[in-house]
């Protein structure tokens, strides 16, 4: 049993080092130009170690995406809890709290944008990406609904709101990355999110 625990821990460390290495390689080279050898060199492992954990770079990316998403969702939940504790009572404040938990990340945006383009050329992979994005939206929207409930608003169509939030996040992320030193761009990002949240919610009863 002790031996099995050690093997499991060692395997977990190997897997994590490969995930960390992939993040650096994908950000520097682009997903389409990255190779298994580059990831292995960065992590300090052989191809054998790679294939004992992942079947392909696509599988590695999806595992990395899942890990990143879980961290982001944990931060969103923490932001929602903090907003409740602070007594947030208007839509703008709720939006600002949520955006603080989902900052624009240059490396991550470039990696996911390139992988999305790759997925568009692969129908099976595209379906996987769509399912992942739907799951992320479904996990985020309840927190948004909870904050809106505090300010007396309801969400008639949570799915539509989730899709709209992802679309606005992706679109404004590009603008923020293109003009990182312009505070007006980030301010408009907040304003656009607020308008979308208002457009996809209604005044609650009572």
N, C-alpha and C positions, 0 to 999 in steps of 0.2 A: 504493500500500500504506500509506504514512504517513497519507494522508487517511482511509483506511478505519479505521485504528487510532484516529485522533482522533474520528471519528464514533462508533465503538464505545464509547470511553471516555466521550464526552459523553452518549451514550444511557444508559450505565450509571449515570452520576451523576444524570441526570434520573429514571431509574427508582428509584434509591435515595432521592432526595429525596421522591418521591411515596409511597414505602413509609413513610418516616419521618413524613411529614405525616399519612398515613392512621392511623398508630398514635395520634397525638395527637387527631385528630378523632374517631375511633371511641371512644376512651376518654372523651372529653368529652361527645359527643353520643349515643353509642349507635349501633350499626350501622344499625338501622332508620331512624334520623332523620338520618343522615349523607348528604351529597350529593357528587357529583363536583365541583361548584363549590367546596364547602368545602375539599375536599382540595387542589384546584388553588390556591385562594387561600392556603392554608397553605404550600404548596410554592413558590408564586411562579410558577406556570405557567398556561398556557391549557388549555382543554379539548382542543385539538389535541395538546398534549404528552401529556395523559392517554391519549387514544385511540391514540396511536402506541405506547403501552406496554401498555395494558390494555383489554380489551373492556368491562369492567363493574366495579362495586365488588366484586362477588363474586370475580371473577378477581384483583383487587387484594388482597382479603383472603387468598385461598388462597396467593398469592405471599408475602405477609407471614407467614402461618402457616408456610410451608415454611422461610423464612429463620429464623424464631424457633426452629423445631424443630431445624434443623441446629446452631444455636448451643447449644441445650440438650443435644443428643446429644453434642456435642463436650465439653461440661462433664461429662457423665456418664462418658464414656470417660476423661477426665482424672482424675475421682474414683476410678474403678476402678483406674487405674494407680497413683495415689497410695496407695490402700488396699493394693495388693499390695506396694508398696515399704515401707509402714509395718508390714507383717506383721499386718494385721487378722485376728483368729482367733476372732471370735464374731459371731453374727447381729446383735445390737444395734449393734455398732460399724459393721458393713457397712451397715446401714440408715441410720445417722446420716450416714455418708459420702455415700450416694446422695441423701439428702434435702438435704444442703448444696448439691448440684449442681442441685437442682430446687426452688428457693425459691418461696414463694407470692408472686405478683405481682398486686397489686390491679388495675392497669390491664389487664393481659393477661387476667386471669380474667373481668373484666366484658365485655371485647371478645369472648372466645371463647364465653362463656355466651350472649350475645345472638345471636351468629352461629349457634350450635347451635340456638337456638329458631327462627331464620329457616330453617335447613336442614330442620327437622322439617316445615315447610310445603311443602317442595319435594323430592319423591322423588328426582329426579336429583341434586340437590345433596347430599341426605342420603347417597346412596351414595358420593359423593366424600369426604364427611367421614368416613364409616365406614372407607373404604379408607385415608385418611390416618392415622386413629387406630390402625388395625391395623399400619400400617407403622412408626409411632412405637413401639408396644409391641414389635414384632418387633426393632427396633433396640436397645431398652433391655434386654430380657430377657437377652441373652447376657452383658452386663456383670454383671447380678444373679447369673446362673448361675456366672460365674467367681468371684465373691466367695463364693457359697455352697459352691462346690467346695473353697475354702480351709478352710472350717469343717466339711467332711465331709458336706455335704448335696447332694442331687440334685433336679432339678425334673422330675417325670414328665410334666407337661403345660404346656409353656412358654406356649402360647396362653392357657390359663386363667389362669396367673399374670399375664400381661401385662394381660389384661382386669381382673383384680382390682386390680392396682396402679393402673391409671388410675381405676377407680371410687373407690378409697380416696383417691387424690390429689385428685380433684375434690370429693369430699364433705368431706374435712377442710380443704380450702382455704377453703371457705365459712365453716366454723367459725372458722378463724384470722383471716379478714378481718372477721368480725362482732365478734370479741373480740380485737383485736390486742394489747391490753395484759395479757392473761391468760396467763402462762407455762404454766399447767396445760393449756391447750388445745393448745399446741404439743407439750407432753410427751405428751399422749394421742395426738397425731398420730403421733409416733415409735413409741409402744407398739402402736398399731393396725397400722402398717406391719409391725412386727416379727411380730405375730401372724399377719398375712396371709402373710408370707413363710414362716413356719414351717408354716402350714396347707397351703400349696401346694408344699411340699418334703418330702423324706424323708431319713432317715439313709442316707448312701452306703454301698456295700459296702466291706468291709474297714476 
